[in-house]
Amino acid sequence: MCKVLLLATGRSDTYWNSPKEADYSGRSYKDLPEWESLASSCPLPGIGIYIKQKGKDFSSRHFVYLKIKGMRYDSNSETPYFDFEPVGQSNKRSRELADRLGGRVPLFSVKDCSEIMPCRLSRLPRLVRARLLCSTATGHAGRPTNWA
């Protein structure tokens, strides 16, 4: 099954636009129940979502498709780190995706592709499906134009 890692932040309105390692200080990697299997499956498709956080509201910014290159955690503090690079920007606002997912978005979570995409994966053209599921390893992750 295709998994998509959702990462959220309100740190900056351009946070997801450049490659970096996102840290979630004060959180534990254990908050993501599938941590070990996800970490060993990297690279993974991801989405960077802008949210309202600490008085700053960037939820009107468009969310960003990401390639999650790696995941690690600090063994003392359990702080999770996600190494990512942007793949492309959506034509939808982060707020729209958050609403589609039920409103409040955790800082990091995982969803099945079927929960994010408005159409069934099997109905996508073969080339698009292959790029979405497999090509994150090459850094050329494709995305259908009708993604949420």
C-alpha positions as CSV (number, residue, x, y, z in Angstrom):
1,M,0.0,0.0,0.0
2,C,1.2,3.5,-0.8
3,K,1.9,5.7,2.2
4,V,2.3,9.4,2.2
5,L,4.1,11.2,5.1
6,L,2.4,14.5,6.1
7,L,4.6,17.1,7.7
8,A,3.1,20.3,9.0
9,T,4.7,23.6,10.2
10,G,3.9,27.2,10.9
11,R,7.6,28.3,11.2
12,S,7.9,30.1,7.9
13,D,5.7,30.7,4.8
14,T,8.5,29.2,2.6
15,Y,9.6,26.4,4.9
16,W,8.9,23.6,2.5
17,N,10.4,25.3,-0.5
18,S,14.0,24.2,0.0
19,P,15.7,21.0,1.0
20,K,16.5,20.6,4.7
21,E,16.1,18.4,7.7
22,A,12.9,19.2,9.6
23,D,13.1,18.7,13.3
24,Y,10.1,18.4,15.7
25,S,11.7,19.3,19.1
26,G,9.5,18.6,22.0
27,R,7.8,15.7,20.1
28,S,8.7,12.0,20.1
29,Y,9.3,9.8,17.0
30,K,7.0,7.3,18.9
31,D,4.1,9.6,18.0
32,L,4.3,8.0,14.6
33,P,3.4,4.3,15.2
34,E,4.8,3.1,11.9
35,W,8.2,4.9,12.4
36,E,10.5,1.9,11.9
37,S,8.8,0.5,8.8
38,L,8.6,4.0,7.3
39,A,12.2,4.9,8.1
40,S,13.4,1.7,6.4
41,S,11.3,2.4,3.4
42,C,12.8,5.8,2.6
43,P,12.6,7.6,0.2
44,L,8.9,8.2,0.6
45,P,6.4,10.6,-0.9
46,G,5.5,13.4,1.4
47,I,3.4,16.5,1.7
48,G,4.5,19.7,3.5
49,I,1.5,21.5,4.9
50,Y,1.4,25.0,6.2
51,I,-0.6,25.5,9.4
52,K,-1.5,28.1,12.0
53,Q,1.0,27.8,14.9
54,K,2.2,30.1,17.7
55,G,0.2,33.0,16.4
56,K,1.4,32.7,12.8
57,D,-1.1,31.5,10.2
58,F,0.4,30.2,6.9
59,S,-2.5,27.9,6.1
60,S,-3.4,29.9,3.0
61,R,0.0,28.9,1.4
62,H,-0.1,26.1,-1.1
63,F,1.1,22.8,0.2
64,V,4.3,21.3,-1.2
65,Y,5.0,17.8,-2.5
66,L,8.1,16.3,-0.9
67,K,10.5,13.5,-1.3
68,I,11.3,12.2,2.2
69,K,14.9,11.1,1.8
70,G,15.4,9.9,5.3
71,M,14.1,9.8,8.9
72,R,16.0,9.6,12.1
73,Y,15.6,10.5,15.8
74,D,17.7,11.6,18.7
75,S,18.2,8.6,21.0
76,N,18.2,10.8,24.1
77,S,15.3,13.3,23.5
78,E,13.4,11.1,20.9
79,T,13.1,14.2,18.7
80,P,12.2,13.1,15.2
81,Y,14.0,14.5,12.1
82,F,12.8,14.2,8.5
83,D,15.3,14.9,5.7
84,F,13.3,16.2,2.7
85,E,13.5,18.0,-0.6
86,P,10.6,19.7,-2.4
87,V,9.4,18.1,-5.6
88,G,6.7,20.6,-6.6
89,Q,4.0,22.9,-5.3
90,S,0.3,22.1,-5.3
91,N,-2.3,24.3,-6.8
92,K,-4.3,23.9,-3.5
93,R,-4.0,25.8,-0.3
94,S,-2.8,23.9,2.8
95,R,-6.1,24.8,4.5
96,E,-8.1,22.9,1.8
97,L,-6.0,19.8,2.3
98,A,-6.4,20.1,6.1
99,D,-10.2,20.4,5.8
100,R,-10.2,17.4,3.5
101,L,-8.3,15.4,6.2
102,G,-10.8,16.4,8.9
103,G,-9.6,19.8,10.1
104,R,-6.7,19.8,12.5
105,V,-3.5,18.2,11.1
106,P,-0.9,16.7,13.4
107,L,2.7,18.0,13.0
108,F,3.7,14.7,11.4
109,S,1.5,11.7,10.4
110,V,1.1,9.1,7.7
111,K,-1.8,8.4,5.4
112,D,-2.6,5.9,2.7
113,C,-2.5,7.5,-0.8
114,S,-6.2,6.7,-1.1
115,E,-7.0,9.0,1.7
116,I,-5.2,11.9,0.0
117,M,-6.0,11.4,-3.6
118,P,-9.6,12.1,-4.8
119,C,-9.5,9.2,-7.3
120,R,-8.6,5.6,-6.9
121,L,-5.0,4.9,-7.6
122,S,-5.8,2.1,-9.9
123,R,-7.6,4.5,-12.2
124,L,-4.6,6.7,-12.8
125,P,-2.6,6.2,-16.0
126,R,0.1,3.6,-15.6
127,L,3.0,6.0,-16.1
128,V,1.6,8.5,-13.5
129,R,1.0,5.7,-11.0
130,A,4.5,4.3,-11.5
131,R,6.1,7.8,-11.0
132,L,4.0,8.4,-7.9
133,L,4.7,5.2,-6.2
134,C,8.3,4.4,-7.4
135,S,10.2,7.3,-8.6
136,T,10.8,9.1,-5.3
137,A,14.0,7.0,-5.2
138,T,15.3,8.9,-8.2
139,G,14.1,12.3,-7.1
140,H,11.6,12.7,-9.9
141,A,8.4,11.9,-8.0
142,G,5.5,12.5,-10.2
143,R,2.1,13.7,-9.1
144,P,-1.2,13.6,-10.9
145,T,-2.6,17.1,-11.6
146,N,-5.8,16.2,-9.8
147,W,-4.2,15.5,-6.5
148,A,-5.8,17.1,-3.5
